[in-house]
Amino acid sequence: MTIINIDLKDPRPIFEQVRDGLKNLIICGVLKPDEKIPSVRDMAQNLAINPNTIQKAYRELETEGYVYQVTGKGTFVAPIVAGEHDDKIEKLMTEVLDLARELIYLGVSKEEIKESLDSL
């Protein structure tokens, strides 16, 4: 069973598509904290791509704090620890504000932006 899709027409490298696909599943709650994700070998077989590509995506997810590895057991979704991601939260909030300013410049009202955020 494949949990993410690779689009060969997408200009992004395949490892980025794998990373972003898994990150999206984690963010949306499909993959829960401490849940084991497919092994590099299984994911490579399911997606029919090189295991080194999967390994690179997993390494990036680990560096970003989305997963952790347990030697001999596999790769797991990292739990959220309060206060551990303050720098990342601040960076993302700045990006959200920058995007909101650009949307307002393009004619989107604050109310429309708020409605979009409320729909999450």
C-alpha positions as CSV (number, residue, x, y, z in Angstrom):
1,M,0.0,0.0,0.0
2,T,1.4,3.4,-1.1
3,I,0.8,6.2,1.3
4,I,2.2,9.0,-0.9
5,N,2.3,9.6,-4.6
6,I,5.2,10.6,-6.8
7,D,4.5,12.8,-9.7
8,L,7.2,12.4,-12.4
9,K,6.0,15.6,-14.0
10,D,6.7,17.6,-10.8
11,P,9.9,19.6,-11.2
12,R,10.9,18.9,-7.6
13,P,13.4,16.1,-6.9
14,I,11.7,12.8,-5.9
15,F,13.2,12.9,-2.4
16,E,11.5,16.3,-1.8
17,Q,8.2,14.8,-2.9
18,V,8.6,11.9,-0.5
19,R,9.7,14.2,2.3
20,D,6.8,16.6,1.7
21,G,4.3,13.8,1.3
22,L,5.2,12.2,4.6
23,K,5.4,15.6,6.3
24,N,1.9,16.4,5.1
25,L,0.6,13.0,6.5
26,I,2.2,13.9,9.8
27,I,0.9,17.4,9.9
28,C,-2.7,16.3,9.0
29,G,-2.6,13.6,11.7
30,V,-2.8,10.6,9.4
31,L,0.5,9.5,10.9
32,K,0.4,9.8,14.7
33,P,3.3,10.5,17.1
34,D,5.4,7.4,17.8
35,E,3.8,5.6,14.9
36,K,6.3,3.5,12.8
37,I,6.6,4.6,9.2
38,P,7.4,2.2,6.4
39,S,11.0,1.1,6.3
40,V,13.3,2.6,3.6
41,R,13.2,-0.7,1.8
42,D,9.4,-1.1,1.9
43,M,8.8,2.5,0.8
44,A,11.3,2.2,-2.0
45,Q,9.6,-1.0,-3.2
46,N,6.1,0.5,-3.0
47,L,7.1,3.7,-4.9
48,A,9.5,1.8,-7.2
49,I,12.3,4.3,-6.5
50,N,15.9,4.0,-5.3
51,P,16.3,3.3,-1.5
52,N,18.9,6.0,-1.3
53,T,16.3,8.5,-2.4
54,I,14.0,7.4,0.4
55,Q,16.9,7.5,2.9
56,K,17.6,11.1,2.0
57,A,14.0,12.1,2.5
58,Y,14.0,10.3,5.9
59,R,17.2,12.0,6.9
60,E,15.7,15.4,6.1
61,L,12.6,14.7,8.0
62,E,14.7,13.7,11.0
63,T,16.8,16.8,10.8
64,E,13.6,18.9,10.7
65,G,12.3,17.1,13.8
66,Y,9.3,15.2,12.1
67,V,10.7,11.7,12.7
68,Y,13.2,9.9,14.8
69,Q,15.1,6.6,14.3
70,V,15.5,3.7,16.7
71,T,18.4,1.5,15.7
72,G,17.2,-1.9,14.7
73,K,13.5,-0.9,15.1
74,G,12.9,1.7,12.3
75,T,11.7,5.2,11.8
76,F,8.9,6.7,13.9
77,V,6.9,10.0,13.9
78,A,8.3,12.4,16.4
79,P,6.0,13.6,19.2
80,I,5.5,17.3,19.6
81,V,7.3,18.6,22.7
82,A,6.2,22.0,24.0
83,G,8.8,24.7,23.7
84,E,11.0,22.5,21.5
85,H,10.0,24.2,18.2
86,D,9.8,27.9,19.3
87,D,12.3,29.1,16.6
88,K,10.4,27.2,13.9
89,I,7.1,28.5,15.1
90,E,8.4,32.1,15.0
91,K,9.8,31.6,11.5
92,L,6.5,30.1,10.2
93,M,4.4,32.9,11.8
94,T,6.6,35.4,10.0
95,E,6.0,33.6,6.8
96,V,2.2,33.5,7.4
97,L,2.2,37.3,8.1
98,D,4.2,37.9,4.9
99,L,1.8,35.8,2.9
100,A,-1.2,37.6,4.4
101,R,0.3,41.0,3.5
102,E,0.8,39.8,-0.1
103,L,-2.7,38.5,-0.3
104,I,-4.1,41.8,1.0
105,Y,-1.9,43.6,-1.6
106,L,-3.5,41.4,-4.3
107,G,-7.0,42.4,-3.2
108,V,-8.0,39.6,-0.7
109,S,-9.7,41.0,2.3
110,K,-8.6,40.2,5.9
111,E,-12.0,38.6,6.4
112,E,-11.4,36.2,3.5
113,I,-8.0,35.3,5.0
114,K,-9.5,34.8,8.4
115,E,-12.2,32.5,6.9
116,S,-9.6,30.4,5.2
117,L,-7.7,30.0,8.4
118,D,-10.9,29.2,10.3
119,S,-11.6,26.4,7.8
120,L,-8.5,24.5,9.0
